[in-house]
């Protein structure tokens, strides 16, 4: 059995999903996002359109984690993003050489043990919340970092660009990155599925399918997502937000408080403790600009940028949540 599918991200732009379905594609894996909580710009549209026309979907999240704790946080970001959509296919962690390169640039050695631990942490978190977990990588990365045991524990989406399948034990095979599909401009990744995941997932009672979509995430303490700036220290950030270094290290899985890196994100309790607050938040919508949001809430662009650690006011993303008061 082989099932014809494809996978897309924001790089494919706006997809005409009705044409894709009419061309005979039976499933799509959609990039939901990457890192801690960066949502793919096209995910919500893609998921909504596929749900509307009845094309089964799964989701994948690109790994930038440099510890198991960070991987669990990335899983939480993924779960928050996919909540509210029907997913009949697995939730997949995409780990590859770019993941390793990012970790190395943070001054952290990328080892086989670390690679296995972050995949295990992400997938276990996905499973703990009642979803079907999977991981994606290519043959070289699998052999170099992950080993043969991981595909026996979690579903495996295998990447190898060739005309002939090599018999690797996997649930899905991504066989090209230069496919051509009606309704999609430019190249697109194409896949073959070897497992009837909708039936497997339904029979196992996973992916919250009873009501047709995932439930909203349960209430949890509210946090600010802060982007670390050049020259920042953890103690300085803690003072700024009325919290402690210990709270920040525990919340973000930081083993060495003296090693934080510009460009990374931190979860910071909105009122210093993570419980109770009069702070006001807004979820960015498609088409929003920071100046429009500032005007709507009677504040300024610079105040919003400072409050949320936004380094470039022209770069905000639909689905992200920012503090406005």
Secondary structure, DSSP 8 states (H G I E B T S, - for coil): --EEEEEE-GGG-S--HHHHHHTT--EEEEEEEETTTEE-TTHHHHHHHHHHHT-EEEEEEE---SSHHHHHHHHHHHHHHHTTS---S-EEEE--HHHHHHHHHTT----HHHHHHHHHHHHHHHHHTT--EEEEEEHHHIIIII-SSHHHHSEEEEE---SS------SEEEEEEEE--TT--S-EEEEEE-S-HHHHHHHHT-TT-TTSS---------EEEEE--TT--HHHHHHHTT--HHHHHHHHT-S-TT---TT-EEEEETTSSSS-----EEE--TT--HHHHHHHTT--HHHHHHHHT-S-TT---TT-EEE--
